[in-house]
Amino acid sequence: MDKTLAIISVNQGDIVQLGFTSNYFHVTDVREPTHPAAPGMVWHGSYFRWAEGCWGEPTLIHMHEGKPMPFVLDQATREMFGWGDLP
């Protein structure tokens, strides 16, 4: 699968797993980068902090071809983690 297509298919409200790690990111906004030399997308949101059992401070990540493949969690998986009601 083309990583670029996977990156641009993520929408506001999605929870994504990045690569094959336990890094989960709740996307609250998706934007194009402000500079044309930076392809990809900018995701605003927060990472889940396993040690504290909660979502962290708002942050952003620049997702592009060199980043891990994102995997969007389905509703059943969100509910299994207790994240089913996140907007």
Rosetta constraint file for C-alpha pairs under 8 A:
AtomPair CA 1 CA 5 HARMONIC 7.79 0.50
AtomPair CA 1 CA 6 HARMONIC 7.56 0.50
AtomPair CA 2 CA 6 HARMONIC 6.52 0.50
AtomPair CA 3 CA 7 HARMONIC 6.10 0.50
AtomPair CA 3 CA 64 HARMONIC 7.92 0.50
AtomPair CA 3 CA 65 HARMONIC 5.88 0.50
AtomPair CA 3 CA 69 HARMONIC 6.01 0.50
AtomPair CA 4 CA 8 HARMONIC 6.25 0.50
AtomPair CA 4 CA 40 HARMONIC 7.00 0.50
AtomPair CA 4 CA 64 HARMONIC 6.70 0.50
AtomPair CA 4 CA 65 HARMONIC 5.74 0.50
AtomPair CA 5 CA 9 HARMONIC 6.12 0.50
AtomPair CA 6 CA 10 HARMONIC 6.99 0.50
AtomPair CA 6 CA 69 HARMONIC 7.18 0.50
AtomPair CA 6 CA 70 HARMONIC 6.65 0.50
AtomPair CA 7 CA 40 HARMONIC 7.31 0.50
AtomPair CA 7 CA 41 HARMONIC 7.10 0.50
AtomPair CA 7 CA 63 HARMONIC 6.65 0.50
AtomPair CA 7 CA 64 HARMONIC 7.10 0.50
AtomPair CA 7 CA 69 HARMONIC 7.58 0.50
AtomPair CA 7 CA 70 HARMONIC 6.63 0.50
AtomPair CA 8 CA 40 HARMONIC 7.41 0.50
AtomPair CA 8 CA 41 HARMONIC 6.69 0.50
AtomPair CA 10 CA 14 HARMONIC 6.63 0.50
AtomPair CA 10 CA 30 HARMONIC 7.83 0.50
AtomPair CA 10 CA 72 HARMONIC 7.29 0.50
AtomPair CA 11 CA 27 HARMONIC 7.14 0.50
AtomPair CA 11 CA 29 HARMONIC 7.44 0.50
AtomPair CA 11 CA 30 HARMONIC 6.48 0.50
AtomPair CA 12 CA 27 HARMONIC 5.40 0.50
AtomPair CA 12 CA 28 HARMONIC 5.00 0.50
AtomPair CA 12 CA 29 HARMONIC 4.95 0.50
AtomPair CA 12 CA 30 HARMONIC 6.11 0.50
AtomPair CA 13 CA 26 HARMONIC 6.67 0.50
AtomPair CA 13 CA 27 HARMONIC 5.35 0.50
AtomPair CA 13 CA 28 HARMONIC 5.45 0.50
AtomPair CA 13 CA 29 HARMONIC 7.62 0.50
AtomPair CA 13 CA 86 HARMONIC 7.34 0.50
AtomPair CA 13 CA 87 HARMONIC 5.35 0.50
AtomPair CA 14 CA 26 HARMONIC 6.04 0.50
AtomPair CA 14 CA 27 HARMONIC 5.46 0.50
AtomPair CA 14 CA 28 HARMONIC 7.73 0.50
AtomPair CA 14 CA 72 HARMONIC 6.56 0.50
AtomPair CA 14 CA 73 HARMONIC 7.36 0.50
AtomPair CA 15 CA 24 HARMONIC 6.66 0.50
AtomPair CA 15 CA 25 HARMONIC 5.56 0.50
AtomPair CA 15 CA 26 HARMONIC 4.42 0.50
AtomPair CA 15 CA 27 HARMONIC 6.13 0.50
AtomPair CA 15 CA 72 HARMONIC 5.91 0.50
AtomPair CA 15 CA 73 HARMONIC 5.77 0.50
AtomPair CA 15 CA 78 HARMONIC 7.78 0.50
AtomPair CA 16 CA 24 HARMONIC 5.58 0.50
AtomPair CA 16 CA 25 HARMONIC 5.32 0.50
AtomPair CA 16 CA 26 HARMONIC 6.57 0.50
AtomPair CA 16 CA 27 HARMONIC 7.69 0.50
AtomPair CA 16 CA 70 HARMONIC 5.95 0.50
AtomPair CA 16 CA 71 HARMONIC 5.27 0.50
AtomPair CA 16 CA 72 HARMONIC 4.37 0.50
AtomPair CA 16 CA 73 HARMONIC 5.77 0.50
AtomPair CA 17 CA 21 HARMONIC 7.21 0.50
AtomPair CA 17 CA 22 HARMONIC 6.85 0.50
AtomPair CA 17 CA 23 HARMONIC 5.74 0.50
AtomPair CA 17 CA 24 HARMONIC 4.60 0.50
AtomPair CA 17 CA 25 HARMONIC 6.53 0.50
AtomPair CA 17 CA 70 HARMONIC 5.71 0.50
AtomPair CA 17 CA 71 HARMONIC 5.07 0.50
AtomPair CA 17 CA 72 HARMONIC 6.42 0.50
AtomPair CA 17 CA 73 HARMONIC 7.09 0.50
AtomPair CA 18 CA 22 HARMONIC 7.63 0.50
AtomPair CA 18 CA 23 HARMONIC 5.75 0.50
AtomPair CA 18 CA 24 HARMONIC 6.48 0.50
AtomPair CA 18 CA 25 HARMONIC 7.65 0.50
AtomPair CA 18 CA 68 HARMONIC 5.70 0.50
AtomPair CA 18 CA 69 HARMONIC 6.02 0.50
AtomPair CA 18 CA 70 HARMONIC 4.63 0.50
AtomPair CA 18 CA 71 HARMONIC 6.35 0.50
AtomPair CA 19 CA 23 HARMONIC 7.96 0.50
AtomPair CA 19 CA 68 HARMONIC 4.70 0.50
AtomPair CA 19 CA 69 HARMONIC 5.11 0.50
AtomPair CA 19 CA 70 HARMONIC 5.98 0.50
AtomPair CA 19 CA 71 HARMONIC 7.30 0.50
AtomPair CA 23 CA 47 HARMONIC 6.87 0.50
AtomPair CA 23 CA 48 HARMONIC 7.02 0.50
AtomPair CA 24 CA 47 HARMONIC 5.61 0.50
AtomPair CA 24 CA 48 HARMONIC 5.57 0.50
AtomPair CA 25 CA 45 HARMONIC 6.78 0.50
AtomPair CA 25 CA 46 HARMONIC 5.56 0.50
AtomPair CA 25 CA 47 HARMONIC 4.43 0.50
AtomPair CA 25 CA 48 HARMONIC 6.34 0.50
AtomPair CA 26 CA 45 HARMONIC 5.39 0.50
AtomPair CA 26 CA 46 HARMONIC 5.49 0.50
AtomPair CA 26 CA 47 HARMONIC 6.43 0.50
AtomPair CA 26 CA 48 HARMONIC 7.72 0.50
AtomPair CA 27 CA 43 HARMONIC 6.12 0.50
AtomPair CA 27 CA 44 HARMONIC 5.80 0.50
AtomPair CA 27 CA 45 HARMONIC 4.58 0.50
AtomPair CA 27 CA 46 HARMONIC 7.01 0.50
AtomPair CA 28 CA 43 HARMONIC 7.45 0.50
AtomPair CA 28 CA 44 HARMONIC 5.57 0.50
AtomPair CA 28 CA 45 HARMONIC 4.83 0.50
AtomPair CA 29 CA 43 HARMONIC 5.90 0.50
AtomPair CA 29 CA 44 HARMONIC 5.01 0.50
AtomPair CA 29 CA 45 HARMONIC 6.80 0.50
AtomPair CA 30 CA 41 HARMONIC 6.86 0.50
AtomPair CA 30 CA 42 HARMONIC 5.86 0.50
AtomPair CA 30 CA 43 HARMONIC 4.77 0.50
AtomPair CA 30 CA 44 HARMONIC 6.34 0.50
AtomPair CA 31 CA 41 HARMONIC 5.88 0.50
AtomPair CA 31 CA 42 HARMONIC 5.17 0.50
AtomPair CA 31 CA 43 HARMONIC 6.51 0.50
AtomPair CA 32 CA 40 HARMONIC 6.96 0.50
AtomPair CA 32 CA 41 HARMONIC 4.86 0.50
AtomPair CA 32 CA 42 HARMONIC 5.82 0.50
AtomPair CA 33 CA 38 HARMONIC 6.25 0.50
AtomPair CA 33 CA 39 HARMONIC 6.98 0.50
AtomPair CA 33 CA 40 HARMONIC 7.09 0.50
AtomPair CA 33 CA 41 HARMONIC 5.94 0.50
AtomPair CA 33 CA 42 HARMONIC 5.85 0.50
AtomPair CA 33 CA 62 HARMONIC 7.85 0.50
AtomPair CA 34 CA 38 HARMONIC 7.91 0.50
AtomPair CA 39 CA 64 HARMONIC 6.36 0.50
AtomPair CA 40 CA 62 HARMONIC 7.07 0.50
AtomPair CA 40 CA 63 HARMONIC 5.61 0.50
AtomPair CA 40 CA 64 HARMONIC 4.33 0.50
AtomPair CA 40 CA 65 HARMONIC 7.06 0.50
AtomPair CA 41 CA 62 HARMONIC 5.91 0.50
AtomPair CA 41 CA 63 HARMONIC 5.31 0.50
AtomPair CA 41 CA 64 HARMONIC 6.56 0.50
AtomPair CA 42 CA 60 HARMONIC 6.68 0.50
AtomPair CA 42 CA 61 HARMONIC 5.76 0.50
AtomPair CA 42 CA 62 HARMONIC 4.50 0.50
AtomPair CA 42 CA 63 HARMONIC 6.01 0.50
AtomPair CA 43 CA 60 HARMONIC 5.42 0.50
AtomPair CA 43 CA 61 HARMONIC 5.37 0.50
AtomPair CA 43 CA 62 HARMONIC 6.39 0.50
AtomPair CA 43 CA 63 HARMONIC 7.16 0.50
AtomPair CA 44 CA 58 HARMONIC 7.14 0.50
AtomPair CA 44 CA 59 HARMONIC 5.87 0.50
AtomPair CA 44 CA 60 HARMONIC 4.29 0.50
AtomPair CA 44 CA 61 HARMONIC 6.66 0.50
AtomPair CA 45 CA 58 HARMONIC 5.27 0.50
AtomPair CA 45 CA 59 HARMONIC 5.54 0.50
AtomPair CA 45 CA 60 HARMONIC 6.01 0.50
AtomPair CA 46 CA 55 HARMONIC 6.20 0.50
AtomPair CA 46 CA 56 HARMONIC 5.51 0.50
AtomPair CA 46 CA 57 HARMONIC 5.95 0.50
AtomPair CA 46 CA 58 HARMONIC 4.88 0.50
AtomPair CA 46 CA 59 HARMONIC 5.57 0.50
AtomPair CA 46 CA 60 HARMONIC 7.40 0.50
AtomPair CA 47 CA 55 HARMONIC 5.81 0.50
AtomPair CA 47 CA 56 HARMONIC 5.60 0.50
AtomPair CA 47 CA 57 HARMONIC 7.80 0.50
AtomPair CA 48 CA 53 HARMONIC 7.34 0.50
AtomPair CA 48 CA 54 HARMONIC 5.81 0.50
AtomPair CA 48 CA 55 HARMONIC 4.31 0.50
AtomPair CA 48 CA 56 HARMONIC 5.98 0.50
AtomPair CA 49 CA 53 HARMONIC 5.77 0.50
AtomPair CA 49 CA 54 HARMONIC 5.48 0.50
AtomPair CA 49 CA 55 HARMONIC 5.68 0.50
AtomPair CA 49 CA 56 HARMONIC 6.02 0.50
AtomPair CA 50 CA 54 HARMONIC 6.86 0.50
AtomPair CA 63 CA 67 HARMONIC 6.08 0.50
AtomPair CA 73 CA 77 HARMONIC 5.97 0.50
AtomPair CA 73 CA 78 HARMONIC 6.30 0.50
AtomPair CA 74 CA 78 HARMONIC 6.31 0.50
AtomPair CA 75 CA 79 HARMONIC 6.16 0.50
AtomPair CA 75 CA 84 HARMONIC 6.43 0.50
AtomPair CA 76 CA 80 HARMONIC 6.18 0.50
AtomPair CA 76 CA 84 HARMONIC 7.80 0.50
AtomPair CA 77 CA 81 HARMONIC 6.45 0.50
AtomPair CA 78 CA 82 HARMONIC 6.25 0.50
AtomPair CA 78 CA 83 HARMONIC 4.80 0.50
AtomPair CA 78 CA 84 HARMONIC 4.84 0.50
AtomPair CA 79 CA 83 HARMONIC 5.35 0.50
AtomPair CA 79 CA 84 HARMONIC 4.22 0.50
AtomPair CA 79 CA 85 HARMONIC 7.80 0.50
AtomPair CA 80 CA 84 HARMONIC 7.82 0.50
